[in-house]
Amino acid sequence: MPEDFRAEARRWLSGVAAHRGPQGQEWGSGDDSVAVFENWTEDEERARTEHIRAWERTRYDQGWGALGWPGEYGGRDLPAHYEQLYRAEEAAFDVPRRTEVFPVTQQLVAPAIRVWGTEEQKRRWLRPMLRTDELACQLFSETEAGSDLAAVRTRAVRDADGDGWVLRGHKVWTSGARVATWGVAVCRTDPDMPKHAGITVFLVRMDAPGVTVRPIRQMTGGSSFNEVYLDDVRVPDADRLGPVGEGWRVTLTVLAAERLDSGTLGLDNADRALDLARHLPRPLTGGEQQQAGDLFVRTLVQRLIGLRVTAALVAGREPGAEASVGKLYATATMRATTDLVQQLLGPRLAADTGEWGTFAWTEHLLGAPGYSIAGGSDEIQRNILAERVLGLPKEPKQTEEGAR
């Protein structure tokens, strides 16, 4: 029963972590970071990754990781929504907040390997990834392709012996590339096929000869993202995921999981913004009260959308519209959070005076717009809903003559 599971989770968490208290951390103390994308140096990222990894291993070893996975992979074979039940309990305890490479590994890459991997690949990768002994990043986006992932140009060519591949290309916007063991690379293996065909997916060792990771500097000063160069990187055929030429279907498996996870984006910062409104050292104006009330309702609706996604999973149905709606709603919540904070703080947001909970919000303000393109741009999500839910036809491409 869910109630029994939540009580069991609380008991276990009480024995391994400190309780945050009924209102979370005390207002005005502790870390006031609300960064959407972290601003760590490489050394800081590696140290924080090891800190998070230690917690994830504790969870896994004591039966609280991989909850929805079968016992052969260290799981408990529980319904999919039990992971959300666990996360709701964990939020009340002082445990490390996962950076993006962890959900990418456990919730995107591992499930794709479970669907598309060979038995040998499952034995090699699933337990180590679920336990976070191995971490994975996505080598998907390319500068030339934009939001059209099927337009990738990174090439994979059979080597002379025919038992491996040589990869050459350039990937961009890769989170966690500095700490990941593996990269999931979407490559073109047959340039003569239509763009959604002729694609193959490989798992690439991030320390392999020819792999170069270069950090991308953000507006906030950090480098959460990286560009990755693949210069004649040799990959054995045993590290190919899925059939040759069927990589688009493999990619869709990963993207579907990414959009399912995106529905909870920004809720922590929205809750923090509402706390800011409660602790503001002056009465709220009528307009501010309206904005805060609207944001509060929005967080409730976003959580309900998350429950709809979970309900679809429980029913054995892959969420489609629910995932796209959740992604769109999450990015709108992040914008609404920014609007409220700007209204509440005014000039206190713009200068780093050292006052807790003020200038730190610039990291949210500068980072939140990025999620309108992350995990499938807002425009892509609207197209999905228009075509697959509303049944609207695709807009025909205009010829140059027809455009005149």
Secondary structure, DSSP 8 states (H G I E B T S, - for coil): -HHHHHHHHHHHHHHHS-B--TTSS-TTSS-----SS----HHHHHHHHHHHHHHHHHHHHTT-SSTTS-GGGT-----TTHHHHHHHHHTTB------THHHIIIIIIHHHHHHH--HHHHHHHHHHHHTTSS-EEEE---TTTTT-GGG---EEEE-TTSSEEEEEEEEEEEETTTT-SEEEEEEES-TTS-TTSSEEEEEEETTSTTEEEEEE--TTS---EEEEEEEEEEEEGGGEESSTTBHHHHHHHHHHHHHHHHTTTTHHHHHHHHHHHHH-SS---HHHHHHHHHHHHHHHHHHHHHHHHHHHHHTT---SHHHHHHHHHHHHHHHHHHHHHHHHHGGGGTS----TTTGGGHHHHHHGGGGGTTTS-HHHHHHHHHHHTS---------TTTT-
